[in-house]
Amino acid sequence: MPSRRDAPSRALRPHQEQRPHQEATGSSTCFSRIWSYVILTRPLNVVIGGLSIFVGALVTGTIHPLRHVLIACASGSLVAAGANAINDYFDVEIDRRNKPYRLLPAGKIARRKARVFALALLLGSLLGAAIGPVPLLVAASTATLLYVYSWRLKRTVLWGNIAVSVATALAFIYGGLAVGRPAAALIPAGFAFLFHLGREIIKDVEDMHGDRLEGVVTLPIRHGRRTALVVATAVYALVVAVTPLPYVGGVYDLAYLLVVVAGVDTVVAYVVVQMWRRPDPPTLHRLSELLKADMFVGLVAIYVGR
């Protein structure tokens, strides 16, 4: 701490001594603000979205024209980022109760600015025009679907869950369209639909308290937590049952089967057991995050076994 003796000299040179501190503080604040917007997009989800599109192209047997694949990954990632941001915009009141640490309820980003930011990112779907009219239609439809999901469908029984799952599946189709082979991406698209459908139901159970206070009607609120867990269990039982089929049908090789059984099916089984043992919000949140990370393993399984 400076002594009184230092005060006169500091007073004579305020600009020389204060400016570096002010500049450092300003730079730090600017970086913190930018980083807050990055976090709002949920970068891990964005990366998964971009990888899903790339894998959707890769499993068709080619990534050419590479330019189209990269454009698809870029536009899809922007749509994913915008969808995550607009979801937080519409969920701010629910998050005040369920997840007050998030950026909007914590007041770190103004709600109006978050909406403008989200809409700008969703316009990334227009990049699909550089690939062709059908990819543009798929990208724009997905962006619209995800907006309507956050605005309305999320507060309905199952329709919101289905909407997110369809959008996730379309990421693989989009990758297939980028190389002109959408049919070859149908298998990973189907897996993605089922995997996300189960996870979305688990997230609804996790958010029951806040949803009920806000008058949101989801599957667990309309039919009870037990029914929702039964549906999620049925979905994941179907996932485990169908994952070997691409190997049995000769579409993917043994490497796929080994990775998917060890890295996906076992994790899914663990999640189902744990969500029945402790269906409390903290546990369900942890399981939901585990499933999110496990998506990478699913992508790896498809890649190595293509």
N, C-alpha and C positions, 0 to 999 in steps of 0.2 A: 504494500500500500504506500503511495507517495507521501512524503512528509510535507509540512507546510512550507518548508524551504524551497520546494520545487515549484510551488504555485505560480510565482511571478514569471519565471521563464516559460511555463506552459501557457500562461495567458498571453504572452507576447507572440507565441507561434501556434495559434490554435489550428490553422489549416495544415501546417506541416505535421503536427502531431496527431490530429484527430482523423484526417482523411484516410490513412491506411486502414484504421479500424472500421470506419464507415464503409469503405469499399469492400472490405472483407465480409462485413455483416450483410451488405447488399448482395454480394455474390452468393453467400450462403443461403440467404432468403430466397433468391431467385432459383437456385438449384433445388432447394427444398420444395418450392412450389411446383417446379417441373416434375420432380420425382413423385409428388402427390398425384399428379395427373397420370403418370406412368402406372402407379399402383392402382389407380381407379380402373384401368383397363384389365387388371388381373393378368399380368404378363404370362404366367404359366398357362392359363387357358388360351391365350393368344398363340403361344408357341405350339400348343397341342393342336389348335385349329389349323395353323399353317402346315404342320407336319402331316396332319390328316389329309390335307389336299395333296401334298407332295406324294404321300404313300398311295393315295388314290390313283395318281398317275403312274407311280412306280410299279404297282402290282399288275398293271396292264401289259407290262413287258417292255415299256419304253418311256423315256422322259423327253422325247423330242416331238415337236419343237420345244426346246428348253425355255425359250423366251415366253411361250404361252404358259408353261408350268410356273415359272417365276412370277408372272403377272397374276396368275390365279392364286398363288400363295400369298402374294402381297395384298390383293383385294380381299381375300378371305380373312386374312389376319386383321385388316382394318375393320371389317364387318364384325368380327369377334370382339375386337376392342370396343367398338361402338356399342355393341349389344350389352357388354358387361357394364359399361358406363351408364347407359340408359336404364338398365335394370336397377342400379343403385339410386338413380334419380327418382324413379317411381316408388322405390321401396324405402325411402328415407324415414318415413314415420314408423314402419315396421322395424327397421334397423335400430331406431332409437331404443327399442325395448330388447330386441334379440341380439343385436351386434352394435352397441353404441360406440365401439372403437373404430368403426369404419369412417372413412373420410368425410362424408356428407353429414351424418349425425354428429360427428365430432367438430364440425364447423371448419374443417381445414380447406374445404373447397365449397364455394357458393353453389347452391342448387341450380340457379339459372345458368351459371357458367358451365356446370357439368352437363346440362342438357344441350347447350350449343356445341360443346366439345364432342358429345356422343353423336349428334346428328351429322357433324362434319365427318366423323370417322365412318359412319354408316354409308355415306356417299362414296366411300371407297369401292362399293359394289359396282359403280359405273366403270371401273377399270376393266370389268368383264367384257366391255364392248370391243376392247383391243383383241380379244380372242375370237369372238363371234356373237351372233344374236342369241343363240341358245344359252351359252355361258352367261351372257349378260342377263338374260331372263332368270336363270337359276340364282345368280348372285343377288339381283335386285329383289327377287321373291323371298330369298332367305333373309335379307336385311329387313324387309317389310314384316315378315313373319316374326322375327325376333323383337321388333319394336312392338307389334301387337301383343306378343307374349307378355312383355313387361307391363304394358299398358292395361290389358284386360285378361288375357288367357291365364296368366299365372294365378289368378284369383278364382279359378274354376276347378271343378273336379276332373282330374286327369287330362283335360284338354291342354293345359299349360305344359304338363309333363310330356305329352305327345309332341307338342310343337317344338320344344327344345330338342327332343330326340330326333325328330325329322330334320331339323336344321343341322344337327351333327352328322346325320347320315348323308345329307346333301353335300357336305364338304368332300367326301370321297367321290361322289358322283361328279362334282365340279372338277376334281383332279382328273378323273377319267375323260371328261369332256375336253379338257385342255389338250389332250393328246389324241382326241377323236375316238376313244374307246371306252365309253361310259359303262357298257355292259360288264366289262371285266372288273369294275369297281363295286359291283353289287354285293359281293360277299362281305368285304369290310364294312360297307354301308349298313348291311343288315346287323352285323355284330355291334356296330356303334349305336344303332337305334335301341337295341335291347339293353346294352350296357348303361346307356344314359337314362333310359326310362326307369330302371331300377334305382339309380342314384338320385334322380329327381324326386322319387317317392320318399326315399330316405330323408332327403333334405326337407321335404314337407313335414315329416314327422318331427324333425329337429326344430322346425320353426312354428310349431303348433301354438305356443303361448302367444307370440306376437301376432300371428295371423288371426287368432280368435279375437284378440282385442281390437284388431282393425276391421273385423267383419269379413275377413277373407275366407272363402269356402273352398277348402281343398279336400282331397280324399280322406286323410285322417280326421279332419274336423267333421266332415259329413257322415262318415261311416265308422270312425273310431281308429285309434292307433293300432289296435290288433289287426283289423282288416287291412290297413295300409301295409303293415309288416308282412302279412300273408301274401298280398299282391306282389310286393318287392321280392319276397322269397320265391314266388312262382316265376317271376321274370328271370331271376338269377339261376334258378334251376334249369330254365330253358336255355340260358346262355351256356351253362356247363354241358348240357345235353347236345347242343348243336356245334360247339367248338371243334369236336373231332371230325365232323362231316367233310370239311374241305380236304382233309388228309385221306379219309376213306374214299372220297370221290376222285382222288388223284389230282386235285387242283393245286394243293400245296404239299411239300415233301415232309419227311420225318422231322426235320429241324423245327418246322412250324409246330408240329404236334408236341414235341418235347417242351418247347418254350411256352406254349399256350397252356399246357396242363400244369407245368410247374410254376409258371409266373402269373397266370391269370386265374385259372380255375381254383387253385388252392387259396388265393387271396379272396376270391369271391366267396368260397366256402367259409373262410375265417370271418369275413364281414357279416355273413348271414347268421352265424352262430353268435357273434358278439352283439349284434343289434337286438337279438332276442334276450340275451343275458342281461344287457344293460341298455335299455332304450331311452336313456336320458340324453338331453341335448349335447353336453360335452362329448359323450362317447359317440353319438351319431355324427357329430361334426368331424371328429377324428377319423371315423370310418369313411365318411364322404371324401375327406382329403386323401385317404389311402386309395380309394377307388380312382380318384383323379390321377394320382401318380401311377396307378396300375395301367392306365390308358397307354402310357409309353411302352409298357411291356407288351401290350397287345399289338401296338404298331411294329415293335421289333419282331414279334412272332410272324406277322404277315410279311415283313421285309425278308427275313432269313428263309422263309419257306416258300417264297413266290416262285 
